Amino acid sequence: MTTMSMEDLSKKISKIDFCMFNTQGGSGMINSRPMSNNGDVEYDGDSWFFSYENTKKVSEIDRDAGVTLTFTAPPSMLGKPGIFVAVYGKASLIRDKAQFEAHWVKDLDRWFPEGIDTPGIVLIKVSANTIEYWDGEDNGRIDLVTAGTLTGSAA
């Protein structure tokens, strides 16, 4: 049995730009959309995403902060399977320009032309409670709520 550390997982997630960001849409519906981590990948259990305030995802987070992020990386050229990661956590909406600046990268200008001063911009912070991963050889769970308890098993 092997288990992946948070540091190992961070290295793997750092190579994945996009995830599916899933929110509770109401009436039992789950809404998903692709979101970029914008290269903010020194992963410690928190993920950061910029959005516009007047989006469906923001209103869904206001109603229910429970979200899921799913990351997928393809197999390597040497035939090693890719990795699948599911992050279960709570989203919070941040409207502080100092936080915007701390997580801003130049590539975001494409979607937010006035940078951190773009009207209606909001930063979404997703704090993980539980992370599950599968890479074809190893699978496991990191429970951040109970101080980083690791469990895992060989696939």
C-alpha positions as a printed Julia matrix, in Angstrom:
155×3 Matrix{Float64}:
   0.0    0.0     0.0
   1.29   3.44   -0.9
  -0.1    6.87   -0.22
   0.61  10.17   -1.86
   1.64  13.11    0.29
   0.17  16.58   -0.14
   3.52  17.64   -1.63
   3.35  14.8    -4.2
  -0.21  15.73   -5.08
   0.72  19.41   -5.42
   3.43  18.51   -7.95
   0.93  16.53  -10.03
  -1.76  19.22   -9.9
   0.78  21.89  -10.87
   0.92  20.36  -14.34
  -2.87  20.64  -14.85
  -4.14  24.07  -15.92
  -7.89  23.44  -16.03
 -10.32  21.72  -13.73
 -14.06  21.24  -13.75
 -15.6   23.49  -11.09
 -18.86  21.97   -9.82
 -21.52  23.83   -7.84
 -24.92  22.95   -6.42
 -27.46  24.26   -8.92
 -30.55  23.59   -6.82
 -33.21  20.91   -7.2
 -30.49  18.26   -7.06
 -28.67  19.6   -10.12
 -24.9   19.9   -10.23
 -23.54  22.53  -12.59
 -20.02  22.17  -14.02
 -17.78  24.48  -15.94
 -14.07  24.53  -16.81
 -11.95  26.93  -14.77
  -8.24  27.68  -14.94
  -6.03  27.64  -11.86
  -4.03  30.42  -13.58
  -0.75  28.8   -12.67
  -1.51  29.3    -8.95
  -0.46  25.75   -8.19
   1.62  25.63   -5.03
  -1.25  23.56   -3.77
  -1.84  23.46   -0.05
  -5.55  22.64   -0.15
  -6.67  26.06   -1.38
  -7.52  26.8    -5.01
  -8.03  30.3    -6.4
 -10.22  31.35   -9.35
 -11.23  34.73  -10.74
 -14.76  35.29  -11.98
 -17.31  37.98  -12.59
 -19.71  38.66   -9.75
 -22.85  38.32  -11.89
 -22.36  34.69  -12.9
 -24.43  31.64  -12.12
 -21.56  30.0   -10.22
 -21.25  32.98   -7.87
 -24.98  32.98   -7.09
 -24.81  29.2    -6.55
 -21.87  29.62   -4.14
 -23.85  32.3    -2.28
 -26.65  29.76   -1.86
 -24.47  26.69   -1.09
 -20.71  26.98   -0.58
 -20.11  23.22   -1.04
 -18.2   22.68   -4.3
 -16.17  20.0    -6.04
 -13.16  20.45   -8.33
 -12.05  17.65  -10.64
  -8.6   17.59  -12.23
  -7.44  15.12  -14.9
  -4.02  14.65  -16.47
  -3.47  12.4   -19.5
  -1.19   9.34  -19.47
   2.53   9.96  -19.88
   4.37   9.17  -23.1
   5.97   6.23  -21.28
   2.57   4.62  -20.72
   2.13   5.52  -17.05
  -1.54   6.32  -16.43
  -2.59   9.91  -15.86
  -4.1   11.1   -12.63
  -7.64  11.9   -11.57
  -8.16  14.19   -8.58
 -11.44  15.16   -6.89
 -11.39  18.0    -4.38
 -14.38  18.43   -2.08
 -14.49  21.75   -0.28
 -16.07  25.05    0.58
 -15.96  28.12   -1.62
 -15.72  31.66   -0.35
 -16.07  34.86   -2.33
 -13.32  37.45   -1.87
 -13.67  41.05   -2.94
 -10.4   42.39   -1.5
  -8.07  43.98   -4.07
  -4.99  43.03   -2.03
  -6.02  39.38   -2.44
  -6.7   39.97   -6.15
  -3.18  41.3    -6.54
  -1.66  38.38   -4.62
  -3.22  35.86   -7.05
  -3.15  37.86  -10.29
  -1.24  36.69  -13.36
  -0.87  38.67  -16.58
  -2.75  36.05  -18.64
  -5.96  37.01  -16.79
  -6.01  40.31  -18.71
  -7.62  38.36  -21.54
 -10.82  37.94  -19.49
 -10.51  40.93  -17.14
  -9.23  43.8   -19.33
  -8.88  46.33  -16.5
  -6.91  43.91  -14.32
  -7.77  43.9   -10.63
  -9.8   47.09  -11.22
 -12.2   45.35  -13.62
 -15.74  46.16  -12.48
 -17.61  43.16  -11.06
 -14.52  40.97  -10.5
 -14.48  38.5    -7.62
 -11.94  35.94   -6.4
 -13.22  32.5    -5.48
 -11.22  30.59   -2.89
 -11.94  26.87   -2.6
 -10.66  25.37    0.65
 -10.44  21.59    0.4
 -11.95  19.36    3.05
 -11.19  16.06    1.33
  -9.11  15.15   -1.71
  -9.35  11.8    -3.49
  -6.93  10.69   -6.2
  -6.4    7.8    -8.59
  -3.4    7.35  -10.88
  -3.73   3.77  -12.06
  -1.14   2.52   -9.58
  -2.19   4.27   -6.41
  -5.37   5.71   -5.03
  -6.15   7.39   -1.79
  -7.75  10.1     0.19
  -6.36  13.09    2.04
  -8.72  14.36    4.71
  -7.7   17.91    5.51
 -10.42  18.37    8.11
  -8.77  15.84   10.42
  -5.32  17.42   10.2
  -4.1   15.75    7.02
  -4.92  12.12    7.76
  -3.83  10.06    4.76
  -5.42   6.83    3.66
  -4.75   4.93    0.49
  -4.4    1.62   -1.24
  -2.84   0.18   -4.34
  -5.16   0.11   -7.33
